[in-house]
Amino acid sequence: MTHILVVLTSHDQLGDTGKKTGFWLEELAAPYYAFVDAGAEVTLASPKGGQPPLDPKSNETDFQTDTTRRFEADATAKAVLSNTKKLSDVSITDFDAIFYPGGHGPLWDLANDPHSITLIEDAFSASKPVGLVCHAPGVLRDVRNADGTPLVNGKAVTGFSNSEEEAVGLTNVVPFLVEDMLKASGGHYSKGPDWQSHIQRDGLLVTGQNPASSNAAAHALLELLA
């Protein structure tokens, strides 16, 4: 059986706005069911363990999808989500691949998390695929290749675009812009139209631009595992 680790944020404060953030529901739900329906065993982890914070906006009617409604009605999935493992307690040796959902939360905690950075570096060292969607490619900021260069240097990548961040009015709230960071790290960044599915595959790295890219990114990761 294929074992996939899904890594979620533990951060729930949207900068100094007084608003809540966390992970984006569709970006967990779509990959979760892509993996489970393909027969994979899915383990969830987060920096603090336990119940990770859901971005409340992501469960508003406008952003609900068939998979988010399926997740919300799935007692087993909700139980798994409420009891994520601590990131410091997981090792890449137990998994075949890693997937990172976005939401704004990862920009504050996972981008700086030494366990996350090591986990991704170890995955690439072990030739295991890594998928990240929306804001989650931001967690690659301090991830390095064995020679010390940025992991994304020279790779085809995508992630939440500057125009999408501008559209949600958070350009000056986030600690850094995903698009700018990927370009500054030497990534060959591309994007599709705002809010439309767009993914990039480069070797073992799969990146998706936005929530609508979650399902395609998950299936691209499964193809790498096949």
N, C-alpha and C positions, 0 to 999 in steps of 0.2 A: 504493500500500500504506500502511496505517496503521502509524505508528511509536509505540510506547508505551515510556516509560521507567519501570522499576521500581527504586525506591530502598530499599536495605537498610541496616541498622545495621552499624557496625564494632565495637560495644561488647560485650564478653563477660563483664564482671564484674557480678554481682548485688549491687550495693551493697557492704557490708562483710561479707556472709554467707559469703564464701569459695566460693560456688557460681557456676556458669557461667550466662550468659544469652546472648542474641543475637536472631536473628529466629525467628519461629514458622513451622515448616515448612508447615503447611496454608495459612497466610496468604500464602505465596509460591506453593505448588504449585497451589492452586485457581485463582487469578487467572492464573498463567502459562499454564495449559492453556486457560482461557477465552479468553485473548487469542490464543494460538497457533492454537487450533482455529478461531478466527474469521478466521484469515488475517493477523493482525497480526504485525509484526516487533517482537520484544521485546528491549530492551537493559537490562542490569542495571548499577547503579552503587551505590557505597557511599563513605563519607567517605575510607577508606584505600585503596580499590580492592582487587583480588585477591579471595581467598576470605573472605567474611564469616562471622562465627561463627553457627552454628546453636545455638539453645537445645536442649541435649541432651534435655530433658524432652519436647520437641515431637515427637521421633521414637520415644518409647516406645510400646509396643503399644496402650495405651489411647487414644492420640491419633492413631494412624495412620488414614488414610482411603484410598479408592481413588486419589485424586489424589496423596497423599504416596507411596503405593507405586509409582504410575506414575512419579513424579519420581525416586525412588530407583533405579529400574530403567532410567532414561533417560540414556544416556551423553552425549548431546548437551546435555541440560539441565544435567547435573552439570558438564560442561566450561564452559558459559556461567557457571554459578554460581562456579566456581573462579577466574574471570578477570573480575570486575566492573571496570567503569571507575571511575576516581577521580571523585568528585562534582564536584571543582573543574574537571574537564576536559569536563563536559557543559553544553550550552546548550539552553534550551527551544526555540530556533529549529529544532532537528533533530527535534523530537518533536511528536506531536499530543495527547498526554495523559501524565499522570504517575500512578503508583500506588505507595502506600507500604504494604507489609506491616508488621504489628506484631511482637509479642514485646516483652519489657521493654527491650531494648537501646536503642531509639530515644529513650526518655525521658532517657537520659544523653548521647547524642551528637547525634542529629539535631535535637532540640529547641533546641539551642544553636548549630547549625552554620550559619554565615553563608551558605554556598553553598546549603544546603537552603532557608533562608528566602528568599533571592533567587530561587531557582528557582521556588518556589511563587508568589511575588509576580509574577514575570514571566509565569508561566502564566496567571494571572488577568488580567493586563494584556493578554495576547494572546488572551483568550477561549478558553483551552484547559482542558479539564476535569481535575480533580484528585480522585483517590480515595484514601482512607486507611481502614485497618481496625484494630480492636482498640485497641492502645496507640498506633498511629501517629497518630491525631488529636492526640495530645500534641505532635507536631512543629509544630502550628499555633500554639503558645503565643505566639511572638514575630513571627508573620507579620501584616503590616499591609495594610490597604487604602491606596489612593493618598492618602486624606485623613488617614492616621495612625491610624485606628481599628482595633481588632483585626479580622482577616479574618472571624472567626466571629461578630462582633457582629450580632445580629439574625437570624442564620441558624439553620435547623433542623439540628441536629447530633446525633450519637451517638458513642459510643466506650466503651472498657472501663469498666464501671460500678464504683462504690464497693463494691457488694455482691459483685461477682465478684472484685475485688482482695482483699476481706476473706476470701473463700472460699479463695483460694490462699495466704493468710497473709502477704501482702507489703505491706499497708497502710502499715506503718512502715518499710519498706525502700526503696520507690520515692521518687525525688526530689520527685514531686508526683503527685496523683491526677488522672487524665484527666477524669473527670466534673466534679470541682471546678473544674479549670482552665477547661474549656469554659463552665461556668456563670459563672465569674468574668470571663470575657472577653466576656460578653454573648450567648453562644450559647443558643439555645432547645433545651436538651438533652432528649432522650427516650430511654427504654430499653425493651426487651422483657424477657421472662423471662430470668434468668441462663442463659447457654450456648445460647440459641436465636437463630436468625438474625433480625437487626433492622438495617435500614439507613435512612438519611435521604438524601434528595436535595434540594438547594436551589441552583437555578441550576446552576453548573458544579461544585459541591462535592458529592461523594459520601462519606459516612462509614458505617462498619459497626461494630457493637458489639463483636464477639468473633470467635474463629476460625470459628465456624459461619456467620458473615456474609460470609466472604471471597468465596465464589462469587457471591452476590447482588450484592455491591458491585462486583465485576469486571464483571458483566453490565450493571449500571446505568451504569458508565462507558462500556461499548461502545454502549449505547443513546444516550448523549449524543454519541458520535462519529458515530453513524449519522444 
